[in-house]
């Protein structure tokens, strides 16, 4: 075999490998554009993006030309992609509103994004005032642009927006204000020649480069070269939407996201170099985009008005706030410019969240105690002798089963005689009268199908008895046993005027429900944590949301008077580590409490602060650090889980989450002890 043939083989193999990788990256466009089509069908008829959002006006459909099929995604994916659309378009509009100059928008890795047609359409009132000074250049792989160009040429509505096209161009579309130019962004000489050929150097023409998750698949050195090349043109802006992993690759959502893209042969490469918003800001400044504004997607969500939030809540039933928190903290929107005089719009000018101090380490440790594969979440449970009875939950579909988990024997048994009245999640299930009977309250089917029922399970007859119908449906409420026959219930519905109820069992068929007195400052919440310390007669509540967006950062200690059924605030402590939705709290001693899991609108929790202790006497917060072999190996996702005391140990079981479109995480069972 000649030397020439030997050389050609690895070159050919390398070419084939790159071609395969390119196709995998192009495949991500198909998934993304389909999700945006779902948003177009679900959201845009009622609420547009960009300036239309704050005006509560609908948006015009343009994705339909590229994805004619009707597609339906999950509520969390719909909300996430609506926010992605809003992120890019609102930042473009902030530039358009700041100037009167002509603007060229260069979409790097444009895919099938119909952005040029949205903004050039004279019949689109949202953008018609800008259209006469806008020009667009769509850049992507040749194969993908060939398909996009074919759709445009065959769609009269799109052709009428961009006007006449050059008939001599077979592989490109060239019109007065719109061009498609095929280019492999890995080929820097070709990319720089393309930019040079478009005469982008004029200082009175504003350039907006867009990279919506298009540079994320490149080696960071290559992506950096793209940014550096774009910064050479005066009066340039760069809008990037890209993944981040703020607390590292082992955080469960981060790990699942990275594995998803790797499995699809389109690994995220720049994120391993630029893991945080701070590193992205430094990156752009290093490559001469010195004026930078960047934040994660929940910061963008918080920039929307309460009217927009309310409108969105009414578009589609939604009860995935933990998942939405996790998604938003893994995507950042960055607007960078080399125009030092540019003023970022105050409504979307992001401020860095407060950096949390490092915590002292508590004397508690967490261990994995089984591998029995219990995979339900958002159920509720009681301790029965040496076992756990877990009711309802989802895996992934809502269940009406009751499971007995025996940790000594490592077994799970479904109780055929204890099937719930309806499949449900986010309910409460408690044991009263020394375990003689159990009480099930509320919960929901779908988010728009909550329950207001109360059932008692009488163990001797093994039967459910409906004993009450509450005035309001409730779910994601918190309960604690106050005494032999009395239960305290907090929250579960934003509309409750009395956030606390007591439920007293009179018999297997009769209960008494009363609202109890508490300070007006205590608002009904969902997703709050609560426990009752019998030794001190204190009720403790932490976190939760009173409106579906904002999450409380307070831990409130109240004394409970049983005779007057009154709660009085003894102490209120504010701390960012208490800002949790869906967490659990349990008392360890008279003064010390264990707080586990939940999600925050401000940040991701990590191995050092997902689990903490709080001492009410000293106000000291300590870390129950998750050891590396669990944090790095188990994907411990403290969402939708249960927390109980059993045989001298504290047990974490159940829980997990659907990580957006990247797959699901289910927990093992863990113990916490000294």
C-alpha positions as CSV (number, residue, x, y, z in Angstrom):
1,X,0.0,0.0,0.0
2,X,1.4,3.4,-1.0
3,X,2.1,6.1,1.5
4,X,-0.4,8.4,-0.2
5,X,-3.2,5.8,0.3
6,X,-2.2,5.4,4.0
7,X,-2.5,9.2,4.4
8,X,-5.9,9.4,2.7
9,X,-7.6,6.8,5.0
10,X,-7.4,8.9,8.2
11,X,-8.3,12.0,6.3
12,X,-11.3,10.3,4.9
13,X,-12.3,8.9,8.3
14,X,-11.9,12.3,9.9
15,X,-14.1,13.9,7.2
16,X,-16.8,11.3,7.8
17,X,-16.7,11.8,11.5
18,X,-17.1,15.6,11.1
19,X,-19.9,15.1,8.6
20,X,-21.7,12.8,11.1
21,X,-21.2,15.4,13.9
22,X,-22.5,18.2,11.7
23,X,-25.7,16.2,10.9
24,X,-26.2,15.6,14.6
25,X,-25.9,19.3,15.4
26,X,-28.3,20.1,12.5
27,X,-30.7,17.6,14.1
28,X,-31.0,19.8,17.2
29,X,-32.6,22.4,15.0
30,X,-35.5,20.0,14.2
31,X,-36.2,19.5,17.9
32,X,-36.0,23.2,18.7
33,X,-38.1,24.4,15.8
34,X,-40.8,21.8,16.6
35,X,-41.0,23.0,20.2
36,X,-41.3,26.6,19.0
37,X,-44.1,25.5,16.7
38,X,-45.8,24.2,19.8
39,X,-45.4,27.6,21.5
40,X,-46.8,29.2,18.4
41,X,-49.9,27.1,18.6
42,X,-50.4,27.3,22.4
43,X,-49.1,30.8,23.4
44,X,-48.9,33.1,20.5
45,X,-52.7,33.3,19.7
46,X,-53.1,34.8,23.2
47,X,-49.7,36.3,24.0
48,X,-46.8,37.3,21.8
49,X,-43.2,37.9,22.7
50,X,-41.0,40.9,22.9
51,X,-42.9,44.2,23.1
52,X,-46.2,42.3,22.4
53,X,-45.8,40.4,25.7
54,X,-46.0,43.5,27.9
55,X,-48.8,44.8,25.8
56,X,-50.6,41.5,26.3
57,X,-51.1,41.3,22.6
58,X,-51.0,38.1,20.5
59,X,-48.2,37.2,18.0
60,X,-48.4,36.4,14.3
61,X,-47.5,32.8,13.3
62,X,-44.4,32.2,11.1
63,X,-43.1,28.9,12.3
64,X,-46.0,27.2,10.6
65,X,-44.4,27.7,7.2
66,X,-41.4,25.5,8.3
67,X,-43.3,23.1,10.6
68,X,-46.9,22.8,9.2
69,X,-47.7,19.9,11.5
70,X,-49.5,20.7,14.8
71,X,-47.2,19.8,17.7
72,X,-47.9,19.7,21.4
73,X,-45.2,19.9,24.0
74,X,-45.4,19.7,27.8
75,X,-46.3,22.8,29.7
76,X,-42.8,23.3,31.0
77,X,-41.2,23.0,27.6
78,X,-43.8,25.4,26.1
79,X,-43.1,27.9,28.8
80,X,-39.3,27.5,28.4
81,X,-39.4,28.0,24.7
82,X,-41.8,30.9,24.9
83,X,-39.2,32.5,27.2
84,X,-36.4,31.6,24.7
85,X,-38.4,33.4,21.9
86,X,-39.0,36.4,24.2
87,X,-35.3,36.5,25.3
88,X,-33.9,36.9,21.8
89,X,-36.7,39.2,20.4
90,X,-36.9,41.5,23.4
91,X,-33.1,42.1,23.3
92,X,-33.2,42.8,19.6
93,X,-36.1,45.3,20.2
94,X,-34.1,47.0,22.9
95,X,-31.4,47.8,20.3
96,X,-33.9,48.8,17.7
97,X,-35.6,51.2,20.1
98,X,-32.3,52.8,21.0
99,X,-31.3,54.1,17.6
100,X,-32.5,55.3,14.2
101,X,-29.6,53.8,12.1
102,X,-29.9,50.9,9.6
103,X,-29.3,47.5,11.2
104,X,-28.1,44.2,9.8
105,X,-29.0,41.1,11.8
106,X,-26.7,38.1,11.3
107,X,-28.2,34.9,12.6
108,X,-25.3,32.4,13.2
109,X,-26.7,28.9,13.0
110,X,-30.1,30.2,12.1
111,X,-31.8,26.9,11.5
112,X,-35.4,27.3,10.4
113,X,-35.9,30.4,12.5
114,X,-38.4,32.7,10.8
115,X,-37.2,35.8,12.6
116,X,-36.4,37.8,9.3
117,X,-40.0,37.3,8.1
118,X,-41.5,38.3,11.4
119,X,-39.5,41.6,11.4
120,X,-39.7,42.4,7.7
121,X,-43.4,41.7,7.3
122,X,-45.1,45.1,6.7
123,X,-48.3,43.5,7.9
124,X,-46.9,42.6,11.3
125,X,-47.7,45.6,13.5
126,X,-45.1,44.6,16.1
127,X,-42.2,45.3,13.8
128,X,-43.5,47.2,10.9
129,X,-42.1,50.5,12.2
130,X,-38.5,49.0,12.0
131,X,-38.7,47.0,8.7
132,X,-37.5,49.7,6.3
133,X,-34.1,49.9,8.1
134,X,-33.5,46.2,8.7
135,X,-31.5,43.7,6.7
136,X,-31.0,40.0,7.6
137,X,-28.3,37.4,6.8
138,X,-29.1,33.8,7.7
139,X,-26.0,31.6,8.1
140,X,-25.9,27.9,8.6
141,X,-24.8,24.6,7.1
142,X,-25.4,24.3,3.4
143,X,-27.7,21.3,3.6
144,X,-29.9,22.9,6.1
145,X,-30.1,26.2,4.3
146,X,-31.0,24.4,1.1
147,X,-34.1,23.0,2.8
148,X,-34.9,26.4,4.3
149,X,-34.5,28.1,0.9
150,X,-36.7,25.5,-0.7
151,X,-39.5,26.2,1.7
152,X,-39.2,30.0,1.2
153,X,-39.2,29.6,-2.6
154,X,-42.3,27.5,-2.5
155,X,-44.2,29.8,0.0
156,X,-45.8,32.8,-1.6
157,X,-46.5,34.4,1.7
158,X,-42.8,34.4,2.6
159,X,-41.7,35.6,-0.9
160,X,-44.1,38.5,-0.7
161,X,-42.4,39.7,2.5
162,X,-38.9,39.7,1.2
163,X,-39.8,40.8,-2.4
164,X,-38.1,39.6,-5.5
165,X,-35.2,37.1,-5.2
166,X,-32.2,36.6,-7.5
167,X,-33.3,33.8,-9.9
168,X,-29.7,32.9,-10.8
169,X,-28.9,31.8,-7.3
170,X,-29.8,28.1,-6.8
171,X,-28.2,27.4,-3.4
172,X,-28.9,30.8,-1.8
173,X,-31.7,33.3,-1.5
174,X,-30.7,36.9,-2.2
175,X,-33.2,39.7,-2.0
176,X,-33.0,43.3,-1.2
177,X,-33.2,42.9,2.6
178,X,-32.7,39.1,3.2
179,X,-29.9,36.6,2.3
180,X,-29.2,33.0,3.1
181,X,-25.5,32.3,3.0
182,X,-24.2,28.7,3.6
183,X,-21.1,28.5,5.8
184,X,-19.5,26.0,8.1
185,X,-18.7,28.1,11.2
186,X,-15.7,25.8,11.9
187,X,-14.2,27.2,8.7
188,X,-12.9,30.6,10.0
189,X,-11.3,31.8,6.8
190,X,-14.6,31.2,5.0
191,X,-16.6,32.9,7.8
192,X,-14.3,36.0,7.9
193,X,-14.4,36.3,4.1
194,X,-18.2,36.1,4.3
195,X,-18.4,38.9,6.8
196,X,-16.0,41.0,4.8
197,X,-18.0,40.5,1.6
198,X,-21.1,41.9,3.3
199,X,-19.5,45.3,3.9
200,X,-20.3,45.3,7.6
201,X,-17.5,47.7,8.5
202,X,-19.5,50.9,8.1
203,X,-19.7,52.5,11.6
204,X,-23.2,54.0,10.9
205,X,-24.7,50.5,10.3
206,X,-25.5,48.6,13.5
207,X,-24.7,44.9,13.4
208,X,-26.5,42.4,15.6
209,X,-25.0,38.9,15.7
210,X,-27.3,36.2,17.1
211,X,-26.3,32.8,18.4
212,X,-29.2,30.9,19.9
213,X,-27.6,27.7,21.2
214,X,-25.6,27.5,17.9
215,X,-22.0,28.0,19.1
216,X,-22.6,25.7,22.1
217,X,-21.7,22.6,20.1
218,X,-18.3,23.9,18.9
219,X,-15.0,23.6,20.7
220,X,-14.7,26.7,22.8
221,X,-11.6,27.9,20.9
222,X,-13.5,27.8,17.6
223,X,-16.6,29.6,19.2
224,X,-14.3,32.2,20.7
225,X,-12.8,32.9,17.3
226,X,-16.3,33.6,16.0
227,X,-17.0,36.1,18.8
228,X,-13.6,37.7,18.3
229,X,-14.2,38.1,14.5
230,X,-17.6,39.7,15.1
231,X,-16.2,42.2,17.6
232,X,-13.9,43.6,14.9
233,X,-16.8,45.4,13.3
234,X,-17.7,48.8,14.8
235,X,-21.1,49.3,16.5
236,X,-21.7,45.6,16.9
237,X,-23.9,43.7,19.3
238,X,-23.8,40.0,20.1
239,X,-26.9,38.3,21.5
240,X,-26.2,34.8,22.8
241,X,-28.6,32.3,24.4
242,X,-26.6,29.3,25.6
243,X,-26.5,26.6,28.3
244,X,-24.6,27.0,31.5
245,X,-23.9,24.6,34.4
246,X,-23.6,27.1,37.3
247,X,-22.6,24.5,40.0
248,X,-20.8,22.1,37.8
249,X,-21.4,19.0,35.8
250,X,-22.6,16.8,38.7
251,X,-25.7,18.8,39.6
252,X,-28.5,16.4,38.5
253,X,-30.1,18.6,35.8
254,X,-26.7,19.6,34.5
255,X,-25.5,16.0,34.3
256,X,-28.7,14.9,32.6
257,X,-28.5,17.8,30.1
258,X,-24.9,17.0,29.2
259,X,-25.6,13.3,28.8
260,X,-28.6,14.0,26.6
261,X,-26.7,16.0,24.0
262,X,-23.7,13.6,24.1
263,X,-26.1,10.6,23.5
264,X,-27.5,12.5,20.5
265,X,-23.9,12.9,19.1
266,X,-24.1,16.7,19.6
267,X,-22.2,17.2,22.8
268,X,-22.2,20.6,24.4
269,X,-18.6,21.7,24.3
270,X,-18.3,25.4,25.2
271,X,-20.2,24.9,28.5
272,X,-17.4,22.9,30.0
273,X,-15.2,26.0,29.6
274,X,-17.7,28.7,30.3
275,X,-19.9,27.2,33.1
276,X,-21.2,30.3,34.7
277,X,-22.7,33.7,33.8
278,X,-19.6,35.3,35.2
279,X,-17.3,33.4,33.0
280,X,-19.4,34.2,29.9
281,X,-19.2,37.9,30.8
282,X,-15.4,37.7,31.1
283,X,-15.4,35.8,27.8
284,X,-17.1,38.6,25.9
285,X,-15.0,41.3,27.5
286,X,-11.8,39.4,26.6
287,X,-12.8,39.4,22.9
288,X,-13.6,43.1,22.9
289,X,-17.3,43.1,23.6
290,X,-16.6,45.2,26.6
291,X,-20.2,46.3,27.5
292,X,-22.0,43.2,28.7
293,X,-25.3,42.4,30.3
294,X,-26.1,38.8,31.1
295,X,-28.4,36.8,33.3
296,X,-30.1,33.5,33.5
297,X,-33.6,32.9,32.2
298,X,-35.3,33.1,35.5
299,X,-33.9,36.6,35.9
300,X,-35.5,37.3,32.5
301,X,-38.8,35.8,33.7
302,X,-38.7,38.0,36.8
303,X,-38.3,41.1,34.5
304,X,-41.8,40.4,33.1
305,X,-44.7,42.3,34.7
306,X,-47.2,40.6,37.0
307,X,-49.8,41.1,34.2
308,X,-47.7,39.0,31.8
309,X,-47.2,36.3,34.5
310,X,-50.9,36.2,35.1
311,X,-51.6,36.0,31.4
312,X,-49.2,33.1,31.0
313,X,-50.7,31.3,34.0
314,X,-54.1,31.4,32.3
315,X,-52.8,30.1,28.9
316,X,-52.0,26.6,30.1
317,X,-52.4,24.8,33.4
318,X,-48.9,24.7,35.0
319,X,-47.5,23.0,38.2
320,X,-43.9,22.4,37.3
321,X,-42.2,25.3,39.0
322,X,-39.3,23.2,40.3
323,X,-38.6,22.0,36.8
324,X,-39.0,25.5,35.4
325,X,-36.5,26.8,38.0
326,X,-34.0,24.2,37.0
327,X,-34.4,24.8,33.3
328,X,-34.0,28.6,33.7
329,X,-30.9,28.3,35.8
330,X,-29.3,26.3,33.0
331,X,-29.7,28.8,30.2
332,X,-28.4,32.3,30.1
333,X,-29.1,35.3,27.8
334,X,-26.2,37.6,27.1
335,X,-26.2,40.9,25.3
336,X,-22.7,42.2,24.6
337,X,-21.6,45.2,22.5
338,X,-18.4,47.0,21.6
339,X,-20.4,50.3,21.8
340,X,-19.4,51.6,25.3
341,X,-22.1,54.3,25.1
342,X,-25.0,51.8,24.7
343,X,-27.4,51.8,27.6
344,X,-29.1,48.5,28.4
345,X,-32.8,48.6,28.8
346,X,-33.4,48.9,32.6
347,X,-36.3,46.4,32.5
348,X,-33.8,43.7,31.3
349,X,-30.7,44.9,32.9
350,X,-29.6,42.0,35.1
351,X,-28.1,42.1,38.5
352,X,-26.0,39.4,39.9
353,X,-27.6,37.4,42.8
354,X,-26.0,37.6,46.1
355,X,-23.0,35.3,46.6
356,X,-23.7,32.9,49.4
357,X,-21.1,32.5,52.1
358,X,-19.5,29.1,52.8
359,X,-21.1,27.2,55.6
360,X,-19.7,25.4,58.6
361,X,-20.1,21.6,58.4
362,X,-22.7,20.0,60.6
363,X,-22.1,16.7,62.4
364,X,-24.6,14.9,60.2
365,X,-23.8,12.7,57.3
366,X,-25.9,11.3,54.4
367,X,-25.5,7.8,53.1
368,X,-27.2,5.7,50.4
369,X,-29.0,2.8,52.2
370,X,-30.6,0.9,49.3
371,X,-30.8,0.2,45.6
372,X,-34.4,-1.1,45.5
373,X,-35.4,1.2,42.7
374,X,-38.3,3.1,44.1
375,X,-39.1,5.7,41.4
376,X,-42.2,7.6,42.4
377,X,-42.4,11.3,43.2
378,X,-44.8,13.9,44.5
379,X,-46.6,11.3,46.6
380,X,-47.1,11.3,50.4
381,X,-46.3,8.8,53.1
382,X,-46.6,7.7,56.7
383,X,-44.4,5.5,59.0
384,X,-46.1,2.2,59.9
385,X,-44.0,0.2,62.4
386,X,-40.7,-0.4,60.7
387,X,-42.0,0.4,57.2
388,X,-43.1,3.3,55.0
389,X,-46.5,3.4,53.4
390,X,-46.2,5.6,50.3
391,X,-49.4,6.7,48.5
392,X,-50.1,8.1,45.1
393,X,-47.3,10.0,43.3
394,X,-46.2,9.7,39.7
395,X,-43.8,7.4,37.8
396,X,-44.2,9.1,35.3
397,X,-48.0,8.7,35.3
398,X,-50.1,9.5,38.3
399,X,-50.7,6.5,40.6
400,X,-53.6,5.4,42.8
401,X,-51.5,2.8,44.5
402,X,-50.2,2.4,48.1
403,X,-46.7,0.9,48.4
404,X,-45.1,-0.5,51.5
405,X,-41.3,0.1,51.5
406,X,-39.4,-2.2,53.9
407,X,-35.8,-0.9,54.2
408,X,-34.6,-3.8,56.3
409,X,-35.7,-6.4,53.7
410,X,-35.2,-4.0,50.7
411,X,-38.6,-4.8,49.4
412,X,-41.5,-2.8,47.9
413,X,-45.0,-4.3,48.0
414,X,-48.1,-2.7,46.5
415,X,-51.2,-3.1,48.8
416,X,-54.1,-4.3,46.7
417,X,-56.6,-3.4,49.5
418,X,-55.5,0.2,49.8
419,X,-56.0,1.6,46.3
420,X,-56.7,5.4,46.5
421,X,-60.1,6.8,45.6
422,X,-58.4,8.6,42.7
423,X,-54.9,8.7,41.3
424,X,-53.2,11.9,42.6
425,X,-50.1,13.8,43.3
426,X,-49.2,16.7,45.7
427,X,-51.6,15.5,48.4
428,X,-51.0,14.9,52.1
429,X,-51.2,11.5,53.9
430,X,-50.9,11.4,57.7
431,X,-51.4,8.9,60.5
432,X,-53.4,9.8,63.6
433,X,-54.7,8.0,66.7
434,X,-51.5,6.1,67.3
435,X,-51.7,4.7,63.7
436,X,-55.2,3.4,63.9
437,X,-56.3,5.4,61.0
438,X,-54.8,7.5,58.2
439,X,-56.1,10.7,56.6
440,X,-55.7,11.7,53.0
441,X,-56.3,15.3,51.9
442,X,-56.5,17.1,48.5
443,X,-53.9,16.8,45.8
444,X,-54.5,16.9,42.1
445,X,-54.8,15.0,38.9
446,X,-53.7,17.5,36.2
447,X,-52.9,21.0,37.4
448,X,-56.4,22.2,36.5
449,X,-58.0,19.3,38.3
450,X,-57.3,19.7,42.0
451,X,-59.1,17.9,44.7
452,X,-60.9,19.3,47.8
453,X,-61.8,15.9,49.3
454,X,-60.8,14.4,52.7
455,X,-60.7,10.6,53.1
456,X,-60.0,8.4,56.1
457,X,-58.5,4.9,55.7
458,X,-59.8,2.7,58.5
459,X,-57.2,-0.1,58.9
460,X,-59.4,-2.7,60.6
461,X,-61.9,-2.7,57.7
462,X,-59.3,-1.7,55.1
463,X,-61.6,0.8,53.5
464,X,-61.6,4.5,52.5
465,X,-64.4,6.8,53.8
466,X,-64.9,10.3,52.4
467,X,-65.4,12.4,55.5
468,X,-65.4,16.0,54.2
469,X,-65.3,18.3,51.2
470,X,-63.2,21.4,51.8
471,X,-64.4,24.9,50.7
472,X,-61.3,25.1,48.4
473,X,-59.3,22.6,46.4
474,X,-55.8,22.3,47.8
475,X,-52.6,20.7,46.7
476,X,-48.9,21.2,47.5
477,X,-50.0,22.0,51.1
478,X,-48.1,21.1,54.2
479,X,-49.4,19.1,57.2
480,X,-48.1,18.2,60.7
481,X,-49.7,16.1,63.4
482,X,-50.4,18.3,66.5
483,X,-51.8,15.6,68.8
484,X,-53.4,12.2,69.0
485,X,-56.3,13.2,66.9
486,X,-55.5,16.6,65.4
487,X,-53.7,17.7,62.3
488,X,-52.5,21.1,61.2
489,X,-52.7,22.1,57.5
490,X,-51.0,25.1,55.9
491,X,-51.5,26.6,52.4
492,X,-52.3,24.6,49.3
493,X,-54.2,27.4,47.5
494,X,-53.4,31.1,46.8
495,X,-57.0,32.1,47.5
496,X,-57.3,31.0,51.2
497,X,-58.0,33.8,53.5
498,X,-57.2,31.6,56.5
499,X,-53.8,29.9,55.6
500,X,-54.0,27.4,58.5
501,X,-56.6,24.8,59.3
502,X,-56.9,22.2,62.0
503,X,-58.6,18.9,61.3
504,X,-59.7,17.0,64.3
505,X,-60.8,13.4,63.9
506,X,-63.9,12.5,65.9
507,X,-64.4,9.0,64.5
508,X,-63.8,6.9,61.4
509,X,-66.5,8.8,59.6
510,X,-66.4,12.3,61.2
511,X,-63.9,15.2,61.3
512,X,-64.1,18.8,62.3
513,X,-62.3,21.4,60.2
514,X,-61.5,24.8,61.7
515,X,-59.5,27.8,60.5
516,X,-57.2,29.1,63.2
517,X,-56.0,32.5,64.1
518,X,-52.7,33.7,62.8
519,X,-51.0,37.0,62.0
520,X,-52.1,38.8,58.9
521,X,-48.5,38.8,57.6
522,X,-48.7,35.0,57.1
523,X,-50.0,34.4,53.6
524,X,-51.3,31.1,52.2
525,X,-48.6,29.4,50.1
526,X,-48.0,26.4,48.0
527,X,-44.8,24.4,48.1
528,X,-43.9,25.6,51.6
529,X,-42.3,23.3,54.2
530,X,-43.8,22.9,57.7
531,X,-43.1,21.0,60.9
532,X,-44.4,20.9,64.5
533,X,-42.0,20.7,67.4
534,X,-44.1,19.1,70.2
535,X,-41.4,19.7,72.9
536,X,-41.5,23.5,72.4
537,X,-45.0,23.7,71.0
538,X,-43.7,25.5,68.0
539,X,-44.9,25.5,64.4
540,X,-42.2,26.3,61.8
541,X,-42.9,27.2,58.1
542,X,-40.3,27.9,55.5
543,X,-40.3,29.1,51.9
544,X,-43.2,28.4,49.5
545,X,-44.8,30.7,47.0
546,X,-47.9,32.9,47.5
547,X,-48.3,33.7,43.8
548,X,-46.7,31.0,41.7
549,X,-43.5,33.1,40.9
550,X,-42.1,34.7,43.9
551,X,-40.7,32.4,46.7
552,X,-40.4,33.4,50.3
553,X,-37.0,33.6,51.9
554,X,-38.4,33.4,55.4
555,X,-38.3,30.8,58.2
556,X,-41.1,31.7,60.7
557,X,-41.4,30.2,64.1
558,X,-44.8,30.4,65.8
559,X,-46.0,29.2,69.1
560,X,-49.3,27.3,69.0
561,X,-52.0,27.6,71.7
562,X,-54.3,24.6,71.5
563,X,-57.1,26.1,73.6
564,X,-57.6,29.2,71.6
565,X,-56.3,27.6,68.4
566,X,-54.0,30.6,67.8
567,X,-50.6,30.9,66.2
568,X,-48.3,33.7,67.4
569,X,-45.1,34.6,65.7
570,X,-42.1,34.2,68.0
571,X,-39.3,34.7,65.4
572,X,-38.9,35.4,61.7
573,X,-35.6,34.9,60.0
574,X,-34.7,35.9,56.5
575,X,-32.0,34.2,54.5
576,X,-31.4,33.3,50.9
577,X,-30.9,29.7,51.9
578,X,-34.5,29.6,53.1
579,X,-35.8,30.7,49.7
580,X,-37.0,27.3,48.7
581,X,-40.0,25.8,46.8
582,X,-40.9,22.2,47.5
583,X,-38.5,21.7,50.4
584,X,-39.0,19.7,53.6
585,X,-38.2,20.5,57.2
586,X,-38.0,18.3,60.3
587,X,-36.9,19.1,63.8
588,X,-33.8,17.4,65.2
589,X,-33.8,18.8,68.7
590,X,-35.7,21.5,70.6
591,X,-33.6,24.2,68.8
592,X,-32.3,22.5,65.7
593,X,-34.0,21.9,62.4
594,X,-33.1,20.0,59.2
595,X,-34.0,21.7,55.9
596,X,-33.8,19.5,52.8
597,X,-34.0,20.2,49.1
598,X,-36.4,22.3,47.0
599,X,-35.6,24.7,44.3
600,X,-34.9,28.5,44.3
601,X,-35.8,31.2,41.8
602,X,-32.4,32.8,42.5
603,X,-29.9,29.9,42.2
604,X,-29.1,26.2,42.0
605,X,-28.4,24.5,45.2
606,X,-25.2,22.4,45.3
607,X,-23.6,19.7,47.4
608,X,-22.9,22.1,50.2
609,X,-26.3,23.8,50.6
610,X,-29.0,21.5,49.2
611,X,-29.3,20.2,52.8
612,X,-28.7,22.5,55.8
613,X,-29.4,22.7,59.5
614,X,-30.7,25.7,61.3
615,X,-30.3,26.4,65.0
616,X,-33.2,28.7,66.3
617,X,-31.2,29.7,69.4
618,X,-28.0,30.8,67.7
619,X,-29.4,31.4,64.2
620,X,-26.5,29.4,62.8
621,X,-26.9,27.6,59.5
622,X,-24.7,24.6,58.8
623,X,-24.1,22.4,55.8
624,X,-25.0,18.7,55.7
625,X,-22.7,18.2,52.8
626,X,-23.6,15.6,50.2
627,X,-20.5,13.3,49.8
628,X,-18.8,13.1,46.5
629,X,-19.8,9.5,45.8
630,X,-23.5,10.5,46.0
631,X,-23.3,13.9,44.4
632,X,-21.1,12.7,41.5
633,X,-22.5,9.3,41.1
634,X,-26.2,9.2,42.1
635,X,-28.0,12.2,40.5
636,X,-29.6,13.0,43.8
637,X,-32.5,15.3,42.8
638,X,-34.2,16.8,45.9
639,X,-37.6,17.5,44.2
640,X,-40.9,15.8,44.9
641,X,-39.3,13.6,47.7
642,X,-40.4,12.5,51.2
643,X,-38.6,13.1,54.5
644,X,-39.4,10.9,57.5
645,X,-37.9,9.7,60.8
646,X,-37.6,6.0,61.0
647,X,-35.7,3.9,63.7
648,X,-33.5,6.8,64.8
649,X,-32.6,7.8,61.2
650,X,-34.0,10.5,58.9
651,X,-34.9,9.0,55.6
652,X,-35.0,10.7,52.2
653,X,-37.0,8.6,49.6
654,X,-38.9,9.1,46.4
655,X,-38.5,12.2,44.3
656,X,-36.8,13.2,41.2
657,X,-37.7,15.3,38.2
658,X,-38.2,15.5,34.5
659,X,-35.3,17.5,33.3
660,X,-37.0,19.5,30.6
661,X,-36.6,17.5,27.4
662,X,-33.4,15.8,28.5
663,X,-34.8,12.8,30.4
664,X,-35.8,12.0,34.0
665,X,-33.9,11.6,37.3
666,X,-35.2,9.3,40.0
667,X,-33.7,9.1,43.5
668,X,-32.4,6.2,45.5
669,X,-33.2,6.1,49.3
670,X,-30.9,7.9,51.7
671,X,-30.4,8.2,55.4
672,X,-29.2,11.2,57.5
673,X,-27.7,10.6,60.9
674,X,-24.9,11.7,63.2
